[in-house]
């Protein structure tokens, strides 16, 4: 829960959770934190989709691409 009394920073009124096999994390964030994070995620998805489409890749192909080589 994100009650005002439990916040380190009063404006951190939003709770963001990340959960998968490697991570189980919950944090209190403010609106700016969420907007910035959404912007980064949107940009990453846009770049990924542009790479996929411009190369004629399927989603399955994209799972196999090694962008570091």
PAPAVO-213513 format. One record per atom (N, C-alpha, C, O): residue number from 0; residue in one letter; atom name; x, y, z. Coordinates in Angstrom, 3 decimals, decimal comma, padded with zeros to 6 digits, m for minus. Example, Ala and Ser with C-alpha at 12.3 -4.5 7.8 and 13.67 -1.06 7.14 Angstrom:
PAPAVO-213513
0 | a | N | 013,190 | m005,690 | 007,800 $
0 | a | CA | 012,300 | m004,500 | 007,800 $
0 | a | C | 013,200 | m003,300 | 007,800 $
0 | a | O | 014,236 | m003,319 | 008,465 $
1 | s | N | 012,850 | m002,250 | 007,080 $
1 | s | CA | 013,670 | m001,060 | 007,140 $
1 | s | C | 012,900 | 000,030 | 007,870 $
1 | s | O | 013,409 | 001,138 | 008,039 $
//
This chain:
PAPAVO-213513
0 | x | N | 000,835 | m001,187 | 000,000 $
0 | x | CA | 000,000 | 000,000 | 000,000 $
0 | x | C | 000,881 | 001,252 | 000,000 $
0 | x | O | 002,014 | 001,240 | 000,481 $
1 | x | N | 000,340 | 002,298 | m000,538 $
1 | x | CA | 001,068 | 003,553 | m000,614 $
1 | x | C | 000,282 | 004,623 | 000,150 $
1 | x | O | m000,413 | 005,450 | m000,442 $
2 | x | N | 000,409 | 004,585 | 001,448 $
2 | x | CA | m000,255 | 005,576 | 002,294 $
2 | x | C | 000,668 | 006,775 | 002,477 $
2 | x | O | 001,885 | 006,602 | 002,550 $
3 | x | N | 000,122 | 007,977 | 002,552 $
3 | x | CA | 000,966 | 009,160 | 002,716 $
3 | x | C | 001,968 | 009,053 | 003,866 $
3 | x | O | 003,089 | 009,546 | 003,746 $
4 | x | N | 001,594 | 008,435 | 004,947 $
4 | x | CA | 002,496 | 008,327 | 006,102 $
4 | x | C | 003,690 | 007,407 | 005,831 $
4 | x | O | 004,709 | 007,511 | 006,514 $
5 | x | N | 003,581 | 006,516 | 004,853 $
5 | x | CA | 004,669 | 005,567 | 004,587 $
5 | x | C | 005,641 | 006,053 | 003,517 $
5 | x | O | 006,628 | 005,375 | 003,233 $
6 | x | N | 005,381 | 007,205 | 002,924 $
6 | x | CA | 006,215 | 007,708 | 001,836 $
6 | x | C | 007,446 | 008,440 | 002,358 $
6 | x | O | 007,354 | 009,238 | 003,291 $
7 | x | N | 008,597 | 008,164 | 001,751 $
7 | x | CA | 009,805 | 008,927 | 002,074 $
7 | x | C | 009,715 | 010,326 | 001,481 $
7 | x | O | 010,175 | 011,300 | 002,075 $
8 | x | N | 009,119 | 010,406 | 000,305 $
8 | x | CA | 008,926 | 011,677 | m000,387 $
8 | x | C | 007,417 | 011,860 | m000,554 $
8 | x | O | 006,769 | 011,030 | m001,191 $
9 | x | N | 006,847 | 012,928 | 000,006 $
9 | x | CA | 005,383 | 013,087 | 000,007 $
9 | x | C | 004,725 | 012,982 | m001,364 $
9 | x | O | 003,622 | 012,445 | m001,470 $
10 | x | N | 005,372 | 013,480 | m002,416 $
10 | x | CA | 004,745 | 013,467 | m003,739 $
10 | x | C | 004,824 | 012,113 | m004,445 $
10 | x | O | 004,277 | 011,959 | m005,537 $
11 | x | N | 005,494 | 011,133 | m003,840 $
11 | x | CA | 005,582 | 009,794 | m004,430 $
11 | x | C | 004,286 | 009,026 | m004,170 $
11 | x | O | 004,260 | 008,066 | m003,400 $
12 | x | N | 003,224 | 009,463 | m004,822 $
12 | x | CA | 001,901 | 008,909 | m004,553 $
12 | x | C | 001,521 | 007,748 | m005,456 $
12 | x | O | 000,428 | 007,196 | m005,326 $
13 | x | N | 002,417 | 007,367 | m006,378 $
13 | x | CA | 002,155 | 006,235 | m007,267 $
13 | x | C | 003,064 | 005,062 | m006,880 $
13 | x | O | 004,204 | 005,264 | m006,463 $
14 | x | N | 002,558 | 003,861 | m007,019 $
14 | x | CA | 003,347 | 002,673 | m006,746 $
14 | x | C | 003,576 | 001,946 | m008,062 $
14 | x | O | 002,631 | 001,660 | m008,797 $
15 | x | N | 004,836 | 001,650 | m008,352 $
15 | x | CA | 005,186 | 000,898 | m009,556 $
15 | x | C | 005,808 | m000,421 | m009,121 $
15 | x | O | 006,720 | m000,447 | m008,295 $
16 | x | N | 005,307 | m001,514 | m009,684 $
16 | x | CA | 005,802 | m002,848 | m009,340 $
16 | x | C | 006,428 | m003,494 | m010,563 $
16 | x | O | 005,896 | m003,409 | m011,670 $
17 | x | N | 007,567 | m004,141 | m010,347 $
17 | x | CA | 008,232 | m004,962 | m011,356 $
17 | x | C | 008,293 | m006,356 | m010,773 $
17 | x | O | 008,797 | m006,545 | m009,665 $
18 | x | N | 007,788 | m007,333 | m011,503 $
18 | x | CA | 007,836 | m008,701 | m010,980 $
18 | x | C | 008,039 | m009,677 | m012,127 $
18 | x | O | 007,298 | m009,683 | m013,110 $
19 | x | N | 009,058 | m010,493 | m011,969 $
19 | x | CA | 009,315 | m011,612 | m012,865 $
19 | x | C | 010,160 | m012,614 | m012,095 $
19 | x | O | 010,266 | m012,516 | m010,873 $
20 | x | N | 010,757 | m013,567 | m012,776 $
20 | x | CA | 011,547 | m014,578 | m012,061 $
20 | x | C | 012,767 | m013,987 | m011,363 $
20 | x | O | 013,215 | m014,505 | m010,340 $
21 | x | N | 013,298 | m012,908 | m011,913 $
21 | x | CA | 014,537 | m012,335 | m011,366 $
21 | x | C | 014,287 | m011,161 | m010,417 $
21 | x | O | 015,132 | m010,856 | m009,575 $
22 | x | N | 013,145 | m010,507 | m010,545 $
22 | x | CA | 012,904 | m009,263 | m009,808 $
22 | x | C | 011,530 | m009,288 | m009,151 $
22 | x | O | 010,549 | m009,720 | m009,755 $
23 | x | N | 011,473 | m008,830 | m007,932 $
23 | x | CA | 010,201 | m008,600 | m007,238 $
23 | x | C | 010,381 | m007,297 | m006,477 $
23 | x | O | 010,820 | m007,287 | m005,327 $
24 | x | N | 010,039 | m006,211 | m007,129 $
24 | x | CA | 010,357 | m004,886 | m006,596 $
24 | x | C | 009,135 | m003,976 | m006,647 $
24 | x | O | 008,350 | m004,020 | m007,594 $
25 | x | N | 008,989 | m003,162 | m005,627 $
25 | x | CA | 007,914 | m002,175 | m005,584 $
25 | x | C | 008,511 | m000,863 | m005,118 $
25 | x | O | 009,270 | m000,822 | m004,150 $
26 | x | N | 008,164 | 000,208 | m005,814 $
26 | x | CA | 008,671 | 001,515 | m005,424 $
26 | x | C | 007,588 | 002,563 | m005,466 $
26 | x | O | 006,607 | 002,444 | m006,200 $
27 | x | N | 007,779 | 003,582 | m004,674 $
27 | x | CA | 006,871 | 004,726 | m004,683 $
27 | x | C | 007,485 | 005,807 | m005,574 $
27 | x | O | 008,625 | 006,225 | m005,372 $
28 | x | N | 006,717 | 006,243 | m006,547 $
28 | x | CA | 007,209 | 007,201 | m007,529 $
28 | x | C | 006,272 | 008,388 | m007,631 $
28 | x | O | 005,094 | 008,293 | m007,287 $
29 | x | N | 006,803 | 009,513 | m008,107 $
29 | x | CA | 005,946 | 010,657 | m008,392 $
29 | x | C | 005,569 | 010,646 | m009,869 $
29 | x | O | 006,028 | 009,794 | m010,630 $
30 | x | N | 004,737 | 011,592 | m010,261 $
30 | x | CA | 004,254 | 011,635 | m011,640 $
30 | x | C | 005,397 | 011,810 | m012,631 $
30 | x | O | 005,373 | 011,204 | m013,702 $
31 | x | N | 006,395 | 012,623 | m012,302 $
31 | x | CA | 007,530 | 012,839 | m013,209 $
31 | x | C | 008,298 | 011,543 | m013,440 $
31 | x | O | 008,694 | 011,243 | m014,567 $
32 | x | N | 008,510 | 010,767 | m012,360 $
32 | x | CA | 009,182 | 009,467 | m012,491 $
32 | x | C | 008,434 | 008,567 | m013,477 $
32 | x | O | 009,040 | 007,954 | m014,356 $
33 | x | N | 007,110 | 008,498 | m013,319 $
33 | x | CA | 006,311 | 007,643 | m014,193 $
33 | x | C | 006,337 | 008,132 | m015,633 $
33 | x | O | 006,486 | 007,332 | m016,557 $
34 | x | N | 006,195 | 009,434 | m015,834 $
34 | x | CA | 006,217 | 009,986 | m017,197 $
34 | x | C | 007,551 | 009,732 | m017,878 $
34 | x | O | 007,588 | 009,349 | m019,047 $
35 | x | N | 008,637 | 009,939 | m017,163 $
35 | x | CA | 009,963 | 009,698 | m017,747 $
35 | x | C | 010,150 | 008,221 | m018,094 $
35 | x | O | 010,684 | 007,897 | m019,154 $
36 | x | N | 009,716 | 007,334 | m017,214 $
36 | x | CA | 009,847 | 005,903 | m017,458 $
36 | x | C | 008,983 | 005,479 | m018,644 $
36 | x | O | 009,429 | 004,702 | m019,488 $
37 | x | N | 007,754 | 005,982 | m018,713 $
37 | x | CA | 006,887 | 005,666 | m019,847 $
37 | x | C | 007,495 | 006,162 | m021,150 $
37 | x | O | 007,369 | 005,500 | m022,181 $
38 | x | N | 008,144 | 007,301 | m021,119 $
38 | x | CA | 008,780 | 007,849 | m022,313 $
38 | x | C | 009,907 | 006,939 | m022,797 $
38 | x | O | 010,022 | 006,667 | m023,992 $
39 | x | N | 010,733 | 006,473 | m021,872 $
39 | x | CA | 011,837 | 005,575 | m022,226 $
39 | x | C | 011,292 | 004,258 | m022,787 $
39 | x | O | 011,809 | 003,744 | m023,780 $
40 | x | N | 010,257 | 003,716 | m022,158 $
40 | x | CA | 009,663 | 002,459 | m022,631 $
40 | x | C | 009,063 | 002,646 | m024,018 $
40 | x | O | 009,262 | 001,805 | m024,895 $
41 | x | N | 008,329 | 003,741 | m024,229 $
41 | x | CA | 007,723 | 004,010 | m025,538 $
41 | x | C | 008,787 | 004,142 | m026,617 $
41 | x | O | 008,615 | 003,624 | m027,720 $
42 | x | N | 009,879 | 004,827 | m026,315 $
42 | x | CA | 010,966 | 004,988 | m027,283 $
42 | x | C | 011,608 | 003,644 | m027,615 $
42 | x | O | 011,903 | 003,364 | m028,777 $
43 | x | N | 011,824 | 002,815 | m026,599 $
43 | x | CA | 012,421 | 001,494 | m026,823 $
43 | x | C | 011,516 | 000,635 | m027,702 $
43 | x | O | 012,000 | m000,043 | m028,608 $
44 | x | N | 010,212 | 000,657 | m027,443 $
44 | x | CA | 009,282 | m000,119 | m028,263 $
44 | x | C | 009,225 | 000,405 | m029,691 $
44 | x | O | 009,127 | m000,379 | m030,634 $
45 | x | N | 009,287 | 001,714 | m029,858 $
45 | x | CA | 009,272 | 002,308 | m031,191 $
45 | x | C | 010,514 | 001,922 | m031,986 $
45 | x | O | 010,411 | 001,541 | m033,152 $
46 | x | N | 011,675 | 002,018 | m031,368 $
46 | x | CA | 012,925 | 001,644 | m032,042 $
46 | x | C | 012,888 | 000,161 | m032,395 $
46 | x | O | 013,253 | m000,219 | m033,507 $
47 | x | N | 012,452 | m000,676 | m031,460 $
47 | x | CA | 012,367 | m002,108 | m031,694 $
47 | x | C | 011,450 | m002,412 | m032,878 $
47 | x | O | 011,787 | m003,233 | m033,732 $
48 | x | N | 010,308 | m001,760 | m032,928 $
48 | x | CA | 009,362 | m001,996 | m034,024 $
48 | x | C | 009,915 | m001,500 | m035,352 $
48 | x | O | 009,711 | m002,148 | m036,379 $
49 | x | N | 010,609 | m000,367 | m035,355 $
49 | x | CA | 011,228 | 000,120 | m036,589 $
49 | x | C | 012,286 | m000,846 | m037,101 $
49 | x | O | 012,378 | m001,079 | m038,306 $
50 | x | N | 013,079 | m001,405 | m036,210 $
50 | x | CA | 014,078 | m002,412 | m036,605 $
50 | x | C | 013,379 | m003,638 | m037,172 $
50 | x | O | 013,781 | m004,169 | m038,206 $
51 | x | N | 012,330 | m004,083 | m036,489 $
51 | x | CA | 011,607 | m005,274 | m036,926 $
51 | x | C | 011,030 | m005,080 | m038,324 $
51 | x | O | 011,239 | m005,914 | m039,204 $
52 | x | N | 010,306 | m003,987 | m038,529 $
52 | x | CA | 009,636 | m003,739 | m039,803 $
52 | x | C | 010,640 | m003,501 | m040,925 $
52 | x | O | 010,482 | m004,045 | m042,018 $
53 | x | N | 011,659 | m002,703 | m040,674 $
53 | x | CA | 012,620 | m002,376 | m041,737 $
53 | x | C | 013,430 | m003,585 | m042,189 $
53 | x | O | 013,963 | m003,595 | m043,299 $
54 | x | N | 013,526 | m004,595 | m041,344 $
54 | x | CA | 014,256 | m005,815 | m041,700 $
54 | x | C | 013,337 | m006,967 | m042,093 $
54 | x | O | 013,809 | m008,057 | m042,417 $
55 | x | N | 012,034 | m006,729 | m042,066 $
55 | x | CA | 011,083 | m007,781 | m042,406 $
55 | x | C | 011,075 | m008,923 | m041,410 $
55 | x | O | 010,759 | m010,059 | m041,765 $
56 | x | N | 011,423 | m008,628 | m040,160 $
56 | x | CA | 011,486 | m009,649 | m039,120 $
56 | x | C | 010,108 | m009,893 | m038,517 $
56 | x | O | 009,256 | m009,005 | m038,508 $
57 | x | N | 009,901 | m011,100 | m038,017 $
57 | x | CA | 008,721 | m011,406 | m037,213 $
57 | x | C | 009,072 | m011,138 | m035,746 $
57 | x | O | 010,226 | m010,869 | m035,412 $
58 | x | N | 008,076 | m011,214 | m034,892 $
58 | x | CA | 008,353 | m011,073 | m033,455 $
58 | x | C | 009,284 | m012,195 | m032,994 $
58 | x | O | 010,165 | m011,978 | m032,161 $
59 | x | N | 009,084 | m013,379 | m033,534 $
59 | x | CA | 009,953 | m014,503 | m033,190 $
59 | x | C | 011,394 | m014,229 | m033,610 $
59 | x | O | 012,327 | m014,531 | m032,866 $
60 | x | N | 011,580 | m013,650 | m034,813 $
60 | x | CA | 012,920 | m013,283 | m035,263 $
60 | x | C | 013,572 | m012,317 | m034,292 $
60 | x | O | 014,759 | m012,440 | m033,989 $
61 | x | N | 012,803 | m011,358 | m033,803 $
61 | x | CA | 013,356 | m010,331 | m032,913 $
61 | x | C | 013,865 | m010,932 | m031,602 $
61 | x | O | 014,781 | m010,390 | m030,984 $
62 | x | N | 013,275 | m012,043 | m031,182 $
62 | x | CA | 013,738 | m012,697 | m029,962 $
62 | x | C | 015,115 | m013,314 | m030,130 $
62 | x | O | 015,810 | m013,570 | m029,147 $
63 | x | N | 015,516 | m013,556 | m031,387 $
63 | x | CA | 016,795 | m014,194 | m031,674 $
63 | x | C | 017,901 | m013,223 | m032,036 $
63 | x | O | 019,066 | m013,615 | m032,103 $
64 | x | N | 017,558 | m011,951 | m032,274 $
64 | x | CA | 018,535 | m010,967 | m032,741 $
64 | x | C | 019,526 | m010,637 | m031,630 $
64 | x | O | 019,129 | m010,408 | m030,487 $
65 | x | N | 020,814 | m010,613 | m031,967 $
65 | x | CA | 021,849 | m010,207 | m031,030 $
65 | x | C | 022,333 | m008,819 | m031,477 $
65 | x | O | 023,135 | m008,704 | m032,404 $
66 | x | N | 021,844 | m007,782 | m030,817 $
66 | x | CA | 022,154 | m006,419 | m031,215 $
66 | x | C | 023,568 | m006,001 | m030,838 $
66 | x | O | 024,032 | m004,950 | m031,280 $
67 | x | N | 024,252 | m006,784 | m030,048 $
67 | x | CA | 025,594 | m006,415 | m029,587 $
67 | x | C | 026,696 | m006,876 | m030,535 $
67 | x | O | 027,843 | m006,455 | m030,386 $
68 | x | N | 026,382 | m007,715 | m031,490 $
68 | x | CA | 027,426 | m008,215 | m032,369 $
68 | x | C | 027,517 | m007,397 | m033,643 $
68 | x | O | 028,351 | m007,684 | m034,503 $
//
